[in-house]
Amino acid sequence: MPPEEEHRVRIHLDRLLAERGMTLSELAARVGVTVVNLSVLKNDRAKAIRFSTLTALCRELDCQPGDLLSVRPD
């Protein structure tokens, strides 16, 4: 991927947190990830996500990866 090409993957952490009445801090504590790292994900600044983090997020949010991630059209 050329450096100027932005990735199109979006994370829907805000929506899932709101639906579950959970704060980012609470999720961070449950998942074992810093609030700063979750904030990077939430604000679409992440370049990658570990499968272990994705698994933990899905476990704590009671969702599937497809509920958390989507790919924006061209």
Buried (B, 14 or more C-beta within 10 A) or exposed (E): EEEEEEEEBEBBBEEBBEEBEBEBEBBBEBBEBEBEBBBBBBEEEBEEBEEEBBEBBBEBBEBEEEBBBEEEEE
